[in-house]
């Protein structure tokens, strides 16, 4: 049976993102795993998962990834916005540039990817990155 449901998982080079990609693939999804370091996703590719280079702080990288998936499949049904990282310390100790970088990855990158996927697929995003038809 062909895989008709398409999922995009960001932050898929390790941990929760990699495991989520594997679980979605096992559930029958056509999975696109995205991360900055494609070489760290070799094991996912070996299991039939499509891997993409994507940096959620780079608009052209995100746009290119979404465009590629739409060109190849015509849709994205599930977006798992997993890319992100933690920077820990007292507010007075964390350099403001580090705080900005963390917001670029964890907040603005997430929001921009929701926009791109929603617009490309004719969906309106609800809470988080779940989507419903317009």
Helices and strands as residue ranges (DSSP letters): E 6-10, H 15-26, E 30-35, G 38-41, H 42-46, E 50-53, H 59-73, E 78-80, H 96-103, I 104-109, H 110-121, E 123-125, E 131-133
